[in-house]
Amino acid sequence: MERDNRLNVIKLTDATYLRTLENAIQFGTPVLLENIGEELDPVLEPVLQKLTFRQQVSLHVFIKRICIINSGLFVYFIDGVLRPTKLLHTFVIVYVALLSFSGWVI
């Protein structure tokens, strides 16, 4: 589905994941963040909260003190595997819609 839109697949361990995320926000390409753990990088908070602001005609978002023009077409997917006994950090649960395919109730 998103392959036609040049889906970017990144991990938090990638050296250039922030740069890839910034480019995706600016150019409107989808991003898949793979293999998350129980906590996410706090730098991602403005993206998850959709903290955009309008400056003149365009939307902007701040990521790590860098102002990025938001194209409005940006889509963000997060993928991870957790054991049923583990819970996601509250920071993640508040901003993300969760789907569980394991049969466990979240």
C-alpha positions as CSV (number, residue, x, y, z in Angstrom):
1,M,0.0,0.0,0.0
2,E,2.7,2.6,1.0
3,R,5.4,1.1,-1.2
4,D,4.2,3.3,-4.1
5,N,4.7,6.3,-1.8
6,R,8.4,5.4,-1.1
7,L,8.0,4.1,2.5
8,N,11.0,4.7,4.7
9,V,11.8,2.0,7.2
10,I,13.9,3.1,10.1
11,K,15.0,1.9,13.6
12,L,15.9,3.9,16.7
13,T,19.3,2.4,16.4
14,D,20.0,3.8,13.0
15,A,22.5,6.6,12.9
16,T,20.5,8.7,10.5
17,Y,16.9,7.9,11.7
18,L,16.3,11.6,12.8
19,R,17.4,12.9,9.4
20,T,15.2,10.4,7.6
21,L,12.3,11.4,9.8
22,E,12.9,15.1,9.1
23,N,13.0,14.5,5.3
24,A,9.8,12.4,5.4
25,I,8.0,15.1,7.3
26,Q,9.2,17.8,4.8
27,F,8.5,15.8,1.6
28,G,5.4,13.9,2.8
29,T,6.7,10.3,2.5
30,P,5.5,7.6,5.0
31,V,7.8,6.3,7.7
32,L,7.8,2.9,9.5
33,L,9.6,2.9,12.8
34,E,10.5,-0.8,13.5
35,N,11.4,-2.8,16.6
36,I,10.5,-0.3,19.3
37,G,11.0,-1.3,22.9
38,E,8.9,-0.2,25.9
39,E,10.0,3.4,25.6
40,L,10.5,5.8,22.7
41,D,13.0,8.6,22.2
42,P,11.6,11.8,23.7
43,V,12.6,13.6,20.5
44,L,9.6,12.0,18.8
45,E,7.1,13.7,21.1
46,P,6.3,16.6,18.8
47,V,5.6,14.2,15.9
48,L,3.4,11.9,18.0
49,Q,1.5,14.9,19.5
50,K,1.2,16.6,16.1
51,L,2.6,19.8,17.6
52,T,2.5,21.8,14.4
53,F,2.2,25.6,14.1
54,R,1.4,27.8,11.2
55,Q,4.0,30.3,10.1
56,Q,2.8,32.5,7.2
57,V,1.2,29.9,4.8
58,S,2.9,26.6,5.8
59,L,2.8,24.3,8.8
60,H,6.0,23.7,10.8
61,V,7.1,21.3,13.5
62,F,10.1,21.5,15.8
63,I,12.3,18.4,16.2
64,K,15.3,18.8,18.3
65,R,15.4,22.6,18.0
66,I,15.1,22.3,14.2
67,C,12.1,23.9,12.5
68,I,10.8,21.7,9.7
69,I,8.2,22.5,7.2
70,N,5.4,20.0,7.5
71,S,4.0,18.9,4.1
72,G,0.8,17.6,5.7
73,L,1.1,14.3,3.8
74,F,3.3,12.7,6.3
75,V,2.2,9.3,7.8
76,Y,3.9,7.6,10.7
77,F,3.7,3.9,11.5
78,I,5.3,2.3,14.6
79,D,6.0,-1.5,14.9
80,G,7.2,-3.5,17.8
81,V,6.9,-6.8,19.7
82,L,6.3,-6.8,23.4
83,R,5.8,-9.7,25.7
84,P,2.3,-9.9,27.2
85,T,3.6,-9.1,30.7
86,K,5.2,-5.9,29.6
87,L,3.3,-2.7,29.2
88,L,4.2,0.3,27.1
89,H,5.3,3.5,28.8
90,T,2.5,5.9,29.4
91,F,4.1,8.4,27.0
92,V,3.5,6.0,24.1
93,I,0.0,4.9,25.1
94,V,-1.3,8.5,25.3
95,Y,-0.3,9.4,21.7
96,V,-0.6,6.1,19.8
97,A,-3.5,4.0,18.7
98,L,-2.6,0.4,19.7
99,L,-3.4,-2.8,17.8
100,S,-2.8,-6.1,19.4
101,F,-2.7,-9.2,17.2
102,S,-1.5,-11.6,19.9
103,G,-4.9,-12.2,21.5
104,W,-3.9,-10.4,24.7
105,V,-6.0,-7.5,25.8
106,I,-4.1,-4.2,26.1
